Amino acid sequence: MKAGLQSSPLDTGLILTSAADIEIKAVQWLWPGWLAVGKPHILGGAPGTGKTTLAMAMAATVSSGGRWPDGLQCRQGRVLVWSGEDDPADSLVPRLKVMGADLTRIEIVSGLRDGTGVVRAFDPATDIAALTDAFNAFDDITMFIIDPLVSAVSGDSHRNTEVRRNLQPLVDMAQANDCALLGITHFSKGMQGRDAIERINGSIAFTAVPRIVMVAAQHLDGEGAPTRLLARAKSNIGPDGGGFAYEIHQLPVQGHAELNASCVLWKEPVEGTANQLLGRAEQRSSEGSTSALQEATEWLADFLADGPKDNEEIRAAARSAGHTVATVKRAKADLKVKSQKQGMDGGWAWVLPEGAQGRAKELTEHDELLRQI
């Protein structure tokens, strides 16, 4: 700096502040290491991992001042939720209710009324002013969930500059209001084996702008029961790596007969980087899927050995034997089973081709050999 030049606004409008005049402060947390006050976060994962249910579990914890899966107590606050994919009445609110949310502290963005009184859909890409009004109306909003985050981008979601430009007003709003911003997104297809950060769909800005990136994965545990993993893929403000196992269960909604809703049941903490955890999940899911297909192939060959079977009979028997219809259909393709019409008035039946018993044995021996390599 030239002699005599002070840290003050320049003629160009640029404002310089001496680092010596900036007061150092610690990061404030809603969930230490996972959800930071005034910071942007993103949660990504493949379909079926329960991303929205995870977000609702976090909202329930914040609204009720409950405990996180690591046992730490959360400071109670209000949560703002916008979802462009799930209906609040039959999906979001039932999930929040079964997970113990304080529903009086959850605000669902249902639409926007303009100056003429006309109600239209809320657009997170353009309705920042309306969000500011909401934060002015409530002084205790500590978390804002946007699902999906890509809806906040009005331009090309694969262009870095456009994504950054569209996300920045949301980031500024979260910082100004001491609110944790959580965006939900998807993994790109065909990304198995890639770095966890690279799997997030769209521009790299979707992972560069958030201070913490979380990813969700699904796999089979050692006993074959489905479970899921929440891992921390990136953190610029705390530790990265590690995570928690969780399961998604359907629980009855109190006071609403015959209505069930998805609920997160947290399990044990897990160690490792996000890449390691995703790799293990994919490997175990692949092994579980292969084993399930082998068993279904052998079962179907035996079931059809004494003659054709009706479609509905096969479905019912498959379920009773513990096989999914999707897996049995894959077994059908591997065995080259044919569908045949049973007479003029009859239904369709599956017919085992000649030599299919040997084919089932061959597939089993082949997969067993691959596992030994």
Secondary structure by P-SEA (a helix, b strand, c coil): cccccccccccccbbbbbcccbbbbcccccccccccccbbbbbbbccccaaaaaaaaaaaaaaacccccccccccbbbbbbbbccccccccaaaaaaaaccccccccccccccccccbbbbbbcccaaaaaaaaaaacccccbbbbcccccccccccccaaaaaaaaaaaaaaaaaacbbbbbbbbbccccccccccccccccccccccccbbbbbbbbbcccccbbbbbbbccccccccbbbbbbbbbbbbccccccbbbbbbbbcccccccaaaaaaaaaaaaaaaaaaaaaaaaaaaaaaaccccccaaaaaaaaaaacccaaaaaaaaaaabbbbbbccccbbbbbbbccaaaaaaaaaaaaaaaaaac
